[in-house]
Amino acid sequence: MREYYAAPMEGLTGWRWRQVQSALFGGADRYYTPFLSPNANFEFQTKELQEIDPAHNQGLFVVPQILTNRAEYFVWAARECQRRGYGEVNLNLGCPSGTVTGKNKGAGLLREKDILRRLLDGIFDALPGMKISVKTRIGWDDPAQWPALLELLSAYPVALLIVHPRVRTEFYKGAVHRDAFTWAQANTRLPLCYNGDLLTPADTAAAPDVPLMFGRGLVSDPALLRRLRGGERATVRELEEFHDALYATYRRDYSGDVPVLHRMRELWNYLAGSFRDTEQLLRAVRKARTCAAYDQAVRQFFARAELA
Ligand SMILES: Cc1cc2nc3c(=O)[nH]c(=O)nc-3n(C[C@H](O)[C@H](O)[C@H](O)COP(=O)(O)O)c2cc1C
Protein backbone atom coordinates (compact mmCIF):
# COMPACT_ATOMS: atom_id res chain seq x y z
CA MET A 1 0.00 0.00 0.00
CA ARG A 2 1.23 3.47 -0.88
CA GLU A 3 2.63 5.47 2.03
CA TYR A 4 1.45 8.94 2.98
CA TYR A 5 3.69 11.35 4.85
CA ALA A 6 2.91 14.62 6.62
CA ALA A 7 5.08 17.53 5.50
CA PRO A 8 7.14 19.69 7.82
CA MET A 9 5.39 23.04 8.20
CA GLU A 10 6.88 25.57 10.57
CA GLY A 11 4.20 27.01 12.86
CA LEU A 12 1.62 24.42 11.78
CA THR A 13 2.59 20.73 11.99
CA GLY A 14 4.46 20.69 15.30
CA TRP A 15 4.05 18.01 17.94
CA ARG A 16 0.73 19.28 19.26
CA TRP A 17 -0.79 19.18 15.77
CA ARG A 18 0.66 15.70 15.15
CA GLN A 19 -0.83 14.37 18.38
CA VAL A 20 -4.29 15.77 17.73
CA GLN A 21 -4.35 14.96 14.00
CA SER A 22 -3.25 11.37 14.54
CA ALA A 23 -5.58 10.77 17.49
CA LEU A 24 -8.68 12.05 15.69
CA PHE A 25 -8.11 11.15 12.07
CA GLY A 26 -5.56 8.34 11.99
CA GLY A 27 -1.94 9.14 11.55
CA ALA A 28 0.34 9.64 8.60
CA ASP A 29 2.81 6.84 7.89
CA ARG A 30 5.54 9.36 8.73
CA TYR A 31 5.60 12.89 10.09
CA TYR A 32 8.51 15.19 9.24
CA THR A 33 9.00 17.88 11.90
CA PRO A 34 9.27 21.58 11.11
CA PHE A 35 12.96 22.38 10.83
CA LEU A 36 15.32 22.42 13.80
CA SER A 37 18.11 24.95 13.38
CA PRO A 38 21.29 23.87 15.21
CA ASN A 39 24.07 26.43 15.59
CA ALA A 40 27.44 27.09 17.21
CA ASN A 41 25.95 26.75 20.72
CA PHE A 42 25.35 23.05 20.13
CA GLU A 43 22.13 23.37 22.09
CA PHE A 44 18.56 23.08 20.89
CA GLN A 45 16.07 25.80 21.78
CA THR A 46 13.36 24.77 24.26
CA LYS A 47 10.82 24.65 21.44
CA GLU A 48 13.09 22.31 19.47
CA LEU A 49 13.67 20.04 22.48
CA GLN A 50 9.91 19.73 22.86
CA GLU A 51 9.55 18.91 19.19
CA ILE A 52 11.86 15.88 19.46
CA ASP A 53 10.91 14.83 23.00
CA PRO A 54 10.03 11.13 22.57
CA ALA A 55 7.13 11.55 24.99
CA HIS A 56 5.55 14.02 22.54
CA ASN A 57 5.87 11.65 19.60
CA GLN A 58 4.85 8.33 21.10
CA GLY A 59 3.36 5.84 18.70
CA LEU A 60 4.19 7.96 15.66
CA PHE A 61 6.92 7.58 13.04
CA VAL A 62 8.56 10.98 13.35
CA VAL A 63 11.54 12.23 11.37
CA PRO A 64 13.27 15.34 12.73
CA GLN A 65 14.23 17.83 10.04
CA ILE A 66 17.44 19.83 10.28
CA LEU A 67 18.23 23.14 8.60
CA THR A 68 21.90 24.11 8.43
CA ASN A 69 24.77 24.46 5.98
CA ARG A 70 27.45 23.19 8.38
CA ALA A 71 28.13 19.48 8.60
CA GLU A 72 29.30 19.68 12.23
CA TYR A 73 25.98 21.25 13.30
CA PHE A 74 23.98 18.68 11.35
CA VAL A 75 26.00 15.78 12.76
CA TRP A 76 25.60 17.06 16.32
CA ALA A 77 21.83 17.48 15.86
CA ALA A 78 21.47 14.09 14.17
CA ARG A 79 23.26 12.36 17.06
CA GLU A 80 21.03 14.14 19.56
CA CYS A 81 18.04 12.78 17.63
CA GLN A 82 19.56 9.32 17.41
CA ARG A 83 20.14 9.31 21.17
CA ARG A 84 16.41 9.92 21.61
CA GLY A 85 15.52 6.97 19.42
CA TYR A 86 15.05 8.54 15.98
CA GLY A 87 16.38 6.34 13.17
CA GLU A 88 16.14 8.91 10.38
CA VAL A 89 16.84 12.62 10.13
CA ASN A 90 16.08 14.90 7.22
CA LEU A 91 18.08 17.70 5.62
CA ASN A 92 16.17 20.79 4.48
CA LEU A 93 17.21 21.96 1.00
CA GLY A 94 13.90 23.61 0.22
CA CYS A 95 13.10 26.50 2.52
CA PRO A 96 12.67 29.54 0.22
CA SER A 97 12.48 32.26 2.88
CA GLY A 98 14.88 35.14 2.23
CA THR A 99 16.27 35.13 5.75
CA VAL A 100 17.17 31.45 5.33
CA THR A 101 18.49 31.51 1.76
CA GLY A 102 20.43 34.71 2.51
CA LYS A 103 22.54 32.63 4.91
CA ASN A 104 23.01 29.92 2.26
CA LYS A 105 20.69 27.51 4.05
CA GLY A 106 17.58 25.69 2.86
CA ALA A 107 17.02 26.35 -0.84
CA GLY A 108 19.94 28.80 -0.66
CA LEU A 109 22.23 25.77 -0.89
CA LEU A 110 20.87 24.94 -4.33
CA ARG A 111 22.89 27.80 -5.84
CA GLU A 112 25.97 27.09 -3.68
CA LYS A 113 27.11 23.72 -4.93
CA ASP A 114 30.50 23.81 -3.21
CA ILE A 115 28.97 24.47 0.20
CA LEU A 116 26.33 21.82 -0.50
CA ARG A 117 28.94 19.21 -1.48
CA ARG A 118 31.01 19.96 1.62
CA LEU A 119 27.91 19.66 3.77
CA LEU A 120 26.87 16.31 2.26
CA ASP A 121 30.44 14.92 2.41
CA GLY A 122 30.66 15.82 6.09
CA ILE A 123 27.23 14.43 6.94
CA PHE A 124 27.52 11.09 5.14
CA ASP A 125 31.14 10.51 6.29
CA ALA A 126 30.23 11.09 9.95
CA LEU A 127 26.91 9.22 10.09
CA PRO A 128 27.31 5.95 8.19
CA GLY A 129 24.81 4.12 10.42
CA MET A 130 22.00 6.61 10.24
CA LYS A 131 19.27 7.10 7.66
CA ILE A 132 19.60 10.55 6.15
CA SER A 133 16.80 11.76 3.94
CA VAL A 134 16.77 15.01 1.98
CA LYS A 135 13.88 17.33 1.10
CA THR A 136 14.70 19.46 -1.89
CA ARG A 137 13.42 21.75 -4.58
CA ILE A 138 14.55 21.28 -8.18
CA GLY A 139 16.79 24.33 -8.41
CA TRP A 140 17.29 27.95 -7.49
CA ASP A 141 15.67 29.89 -10.31
CA ASP A 142 15.41 27.57 -13.30
CA PRO A 143 14.08 24.00 -13.62
CA ALA A 144 16.97 23.36 -16.04
CA GLN A 145 19.18 23.23 -12.95
CA TRP A 146 17.54 19.97 -11.82
CA PRO A 147 19.58 17.36 -13.73
CA ALA A 148 22.91 18.61 -12.34
CA LEU A 149 21.46 18.93 -8.84
CA LEU A 150 19.97 15.44 -8.97
CA GLU A 151 23.30 14.05 -10.16
CA LEU A 152 25.06 15.72 -7.24
CA LEU A 153 22.57 14.33 -4.70
CA SER A 154 22.60 10.87 -6.29
CA ALA A 155 26.28 10.48 -5.37
CA TYR A 156 25.28 10.06 -1.70
CA PRO A 157 23.38 7.22 0.02
CA VAL A 158 20.30 9.37 0.60
CA ALA A 159 17.68 7.18 2.33
CA LEU A 160 14.78 9.07 0.73
CA LEU A 161 14.82 12.03 -1.62
CA ILE A 162 11.67 14.10 -1.13
CA VAL A 163 11.18 16.35 -4.14
CA HIS A 164 9.02 19.46 -4.25
CA PRO A 165 9.22 20.16 -7.98
CA ARG A 166 9.45 23.92 -7.88
CA VAL A 167 12.50 26.20 -7.90
CA ARG A 168 13.14 28.54 -5.02
CA THR A 169 12.00 31.66 -6.85
CA GLU A 170 8.57 30.07 -7.34
CA PHE A 171 8.06 29.71 -3.57
CA TYR A 172 4.78 27.73 -3.31
CA LYS A 173 2.99 29.21 -6.33
CA GLY A 174 2.39 28.32 -9.96
CA ALA A 175 2.20 24.89 -11.53
CA VAL A 176 4.53 22.22 -10.17
CA HIS A 177 7.08 20.83 -12.65
CA ARG A 178 5.78 17.27 -12.85
CA ASP A 179 8.14 16.57 -15.73
CA ALA A 180 11.10 17.22 -13.42
CA PHE A 181 9.81 14.53 -11.07
CA THR A 182 9.33 12.11 -13.96
CA TRP A 183 12.87 12.87 -15.04
CA ALA A 184 14.11 12.01 -11.55
CA GLN A 185 12.28 8.68 -11.61
CA ALA A 186 14.21 7.76 -14.73
CA ASN A 187 17.55 9.21 -13.72
CA THR A 188 18.35 8.32 -10.12
CA ARG A 189 18.46 5.16 -8.08
CA LEU A 190 17.61 7.04 -4.91
CA PRO A 191 14.20 6.23 -3.41
CA LEU A 192 11.90 9.15 -4.18
CA CYS A 193 8.95 10.79 -2.46
CA TYR A 194 6.71 13.30 -4.24
CA ASN A 195 5.54 16.51 -2.56
CA GLY A 196 3.50 19.37 -3.97
CA ASP A 197 -0.08 20.52 -4.44
CA LEU A 198 -1.77 17.29 -3.38
CA LEU A 199 -4.99 18.78 -2.06
CA THR A 200 -7.65 16.18 -2.86
CA PRO A 201 -8.03 12.43 -3.45
CA ALA A 202 -8.21 13.21 -7.18
CA ASP A 203 -4.81 14.96 -7.08
CA THR A 204 -3.43 11.91 -5.33
CA ALA A 205 -4.86 9.48 -7.85
CA ALA A 206 -2.98 11.37 -10.57
CA ALA A 207 0.28 11.57 -8.59
CA PRO A 208 3.44 9.56 -9.26
CA ASP A 209 3.46 6.02 -7.84
CA VAL A 210 5.82 6.70 -4.94
CA PRO A 211 5.30 7.69 -1.28
CA LEU A 212 3.47 11.02 -1.19
CA MET A 213 3.98 13.91 1.19
CA PHE A 214 1.11 16.27 2.04
CA GLY A 215 1.50 19.81 3.37
CA ARG A 216 -1.15 22.47 2.87
CA GLY A 217 -3.78 19.94 1.83
CA LEU A 218 -3.45 18.06 5.10
CA VAL A 219 -3.47 21.19 7.26
CA SER A 220 -6.60 22.36 5.41
CA ASP A 221 -8.26 18.96 5.76
CA PRO A 222 -6.76 16.99 8.65
CA ALA A 223 -8.87 13.96 7.59
CA LEU A 224 -7.40 13.91 4.07
CA LEU A 225 -5.36 10.75 4.68
CA ARG A 226 -8.38 8.97 6.19
CA ARG A 227 -10.29 9.78 3.00
CA LEU A 228 -7.42 8.47 0.87
CA ARG A 229 -7.57 5.20 2.80
CA GLY A 230 -11.24 4.84 2.00
CA GLY A 231 -12.65 6.53 5.10
CA GLU A 232 -15.17 9.32 5.48
CA ARG A 233 -14.67 13.05 5.11
CA ALA A 234 -14.46 14.94 8.38
CA THR A 235 -17.80 16.27 9.59
CA VAL A 236 -18.17 19.82 10.90
CA ARG A 237 -18.37 18.35 14.43
CA GLU A 238 -15.13 16.43 13.95
CA LEU A 239 -13.36 19.53 12.67
CA GLU A 240 -14.69 21.42 15.66
CA GLU A 241 -13.38 18.73 17.97
CA PHE A 242 -10.01 18.85 16.18
CA HIS A 243 -9.91 22.62 16.50
CA ASP A 244 -10.87 22.55 20.16
CA ALA A 245 -8.29 19.91 21.05
CA LEU A 246 -5.47 21.77 19.33
CA TYR A 247 -6.56 25.11 20.77
CA ALA A 248 -6.60 23.54 24.25
CA THR A 249 -2.95 22.46 23.87
CA TYR A 250 -1.90 25.99 22.92
CA ARG A 251 -3.86 27.48 25.83
CA ARG A 252 -2.28 24.94 28.16
CA ASP A 253 1.30 25.61 27.01
CA TYR A 254 1.51 29.26 25.93
CA SER A 255 1.32 32.16 28.31
CA GLY A 256 -0.95 35.02 27.30
CA ASP A 257 -3.57 35.24 24.59
CA VAL A 258 -1.39 36.80 21.89
CA PRO A 259 0.80 33.78 21.02
CA VAL A 260 -2.20 31.44 21.21
CA LEU A 261 -4.24 33.55 18.82
CA HIS A 262 -1.26 33.96 16.51
CA ARG A 263 -1.04 30.18 16.18
CA MET A 264 -4.77 29.80 15.67
CA ARG A 265 -4.91 32.47 12.96
CA GLU A 266 -2.11 30.67 11.14
CA LEU A 267 -4.11 27.43 11.36
CA TRP A 268 -7.29 29.11 10.08
CA ASN A 269 -5.44 30.28 6.96
CA TYR A 270 -5.58 26.62 5.95
CA LEU A 271 -8.46 25.09 7.93
CA ALA A 272 -10.81 27.62 6.33
CA GLY A 273 -10.38 25.56 3.15
CA SER A 274 -12.56 22.82 4.66
CA PHE A 275 -15.57 25.13 4.78
CA ARG A 276 -17.86 26.94 2.37
CA ASP A 277 -18.24 30.74 2.18
CA THR A 278 -16.10 31.31 5.21
CA GLU A 279 -14.96 34.90 4.78
CA GLN A 280 -17.94 36.58 6.44
CA LEU A 281 -18.22 33.89 9.11
CA LEU A 282 -14.52 33.88 9.92
CA ARG A 283 -14.11 37.63 10.17
CA ALA A 284 -14.81 37.68 13.91
CA VAL A 285 -12.53 34.69 14.46
CA ARG A 286 -9.68 36.43 12.67
CA LYS A 287 -10.30 39.76 14.39
CA ALA A 288 -10.44 38.41 17.96
CA ARG A 289 -7.76 39.98 20.13
CA THR A 290 -8.51 38.00 23.31
CA CYS A 291 -9.18 34.32 23.82
CA ALA A 292 -12.58 35.22 25.30
CA ALA A 293 -13.58 36.99 22.08
CA TYR A 294 -12.08 34.16 20.06
CA ASP A 295 -14.03 31.50 21.97
CA GLN A 296 -17.28 33.25 21.23
CA ALA A 297 -16.47 33.82 17.55
CA VAL A 298 -15.40 30.21 17.07
CA ARG A 299 -18.58 28.81 18.64
CA GLN A 300 -20.64 30.96 16.31
CA PHE A 301 -18.55 29.87 13.37
CA PHE A 302 -18.99 26.16 14.05
CA ALA A 303 -22.72 26.57 14.75
CA ARG A 304 -23.21 27.88 11.20
CA ALA A 305 -20.32 26.35 9.26
CA GLU A 306 -20.93 24.14 6.23
CA LEU A 307 -18.38 21.91 4.59
CA ALA A 308 -16.84 23.10 1.33
C1 LIG B 1 3.82 27.90 6.34
C2 LIG B 1 4.74 26.87 5.77
C3 LIG B 1 5.78 26.34 6.54
C4 LIG B 1 6.66 25.39 6.02
N1 LIG B 1 7.68 24.90 6.81
C5 LIG B 1 8.55 23.97 6.27
C6 LIG B 1 9.62 23.42 7.05
O1 LIG B 1 9.81 23.72 8.24
N2 LIG B 1 10.45 22.53 6.43
C7 LIG B 1 10.27 22.14 5.11
O2 LIG B 1 11.03 21.33 4.59
N3 LIG B 1 9.26 22.64 4.38
C8 LIG B 1 8.40 23.53 4.93
N4 LIG B 1 7.36 23.99 4.17
C9 LIG B 1 7.12 23.38 2.85
C10 LIG B 1 6.17 22.18 2.94
O3 LIG B 1 6.77 21.13 3.67
C11 LIG B 1 5.79 21.66 1.54
O4 LIG B 1 6.97 21.31 0.86
C12 LIG B 1 5.05 22.71 0.72
O5 LIG B 1 3.98 23.27 1.46
C13 LIG B 1 4.55 22.11 -0.60
O6 LIG B 1 3.71 21.00 -0.34
P1 LIG B 1 2.09 21.16 -0.38
O7 LIG B 1 1.75 21.68 -1.74
O8 LIG B 1 1.56 19.79 -0.10
O9 LIG B 1 1.73 22.16 0.67
C14 LIG B 1 6.49 24.95 4.67
C15 LIG B 1 5.45 25.47 3.91
C16 LIG B 1 4.58 26.41 4.42
C17 LIG B 1 3.48 26.95 3.53
The ligand as a Tripos MOL2 file, in Angstrom:
@<TRIPOS>MOLECULE
LIG
   31    33     1     0     0
SMALL
NO_CHARGES

@<TRIPOS>ATOM
      1 C1          3.8200   27.8990    6.3370 C.3       1 LIG1
      2 C2          4.7450   26.8680    5.7700 C.ar      1 LIG1
      3 C3          5.7780   26.3430    6.5430 C.ar      1 LIG1
      4 C4          6.6590   25.3930    6.0180 C.ar      1 LIG1
      5 N1          7.6780   24.8970    6.8060 N.ar      1 LIG1
      6 C5          8.5460   23.9740    6.2660 C.ar      1 LIG1
      7 C6          9.6250   23.4200    7.0540 C.ar      1 LIG1
      8 O1          9.8120   23.7160    8.2370 O.2       1 LIG1
      9 N2         10.4470   22.5310    6.4290 N.ar      1 LIG1
     10 C7         10.2660   22.1430    5.1100 C.ar      1 LIG1
     11 O2         11.0310   21.3330    4.5890 O.2       1 LIG1
     12 N3          9.2570   22.6380    4.3770 N.ar      1 LIG1
     13 C8          8.4020   23.5250    4.9300 C.ar      1 LIG1
     14 N4          7.3640   23.9860    4.1720 N.ar      1 LIG1
     15 C9          7.1210   23.3830    2.8460 C.3       1 LIG1
     16 C10         6.1680   22.1820    2.9440 C.3       1 LIG1
     17 O3          6.7730   21.1330    3.6660 O.3       1 LIG1
     18 C11         5.7890   21.6600    1.5430 C.3       1 LIG1
     19 O4          6.9730   21.3070    0.8630 O.3       1 LIG1
     20 C12         5.0530   22.7130    0.7160 C.3       1 LIG1
     21 O5          3.9850   23.2740    1.4550 O.3       1 LIG1
     22 C13         4.5460   22.1060   -0.5980 C.3       1 LIG1
     23 O6          3.7060   21.0010   -0.3370 O.3       1 LIG1
     24 P1          2.0900   21.1610   -0.3820 P.3       1 LIG1
     25 O7          1.7540   21.6820   -1.7400 O.co2     1 LIG1
     26 O8          1.5630   19.7910   -0.1030 O.co2     1 LIG1
     27 O9          1.7270   22.1590    0.6670 O.co2     1 LIG1
     28 C14         6.4930   24.9470    4.6740 C.ar      1 LIG1
     29 C15         5.4530   25.4670    3.9090 C.ar      1 LIG1
     30 C16         4.5830   26.4140    4.4180 C.ar      1 LIG1
     31 C17         3.4850   26.9540    3.5310 C.3       1 LIG1
@<TRIPOS>BOND
     1     1     2 1
     2     2     3 ar
     3     2    30 ar
     4     3     4 ar
     5     4     5 ar
     6     4    28 ar
     7     5     6 ar
     8     6     7 ar
     9     6    13 1
    10     7     8 2
    11     7     9 ar
    12     9    10 ar
    13    10    11 2
    14    10    12 ar
    15    12    13 ar
    16    13    14 ar
    17    14    15 1
    18    14    28 ar
    19    15    16 1
    20    16    17 1
    21    16    18 1
    22    18    19 1
    23    18    20 1
    24    20    21 1
    25    20    22 1
    26    22    23 1
    27    23    24 1
    28    24    25 2
    29    24    26 1
    30    24    27 1
    31    28    29 ar
    32    29    30 ar
    33    30    31 1
@<TRIPOS>SUBSTRUCTURE
     1 LIG1         1 GROUP 0 **** ****
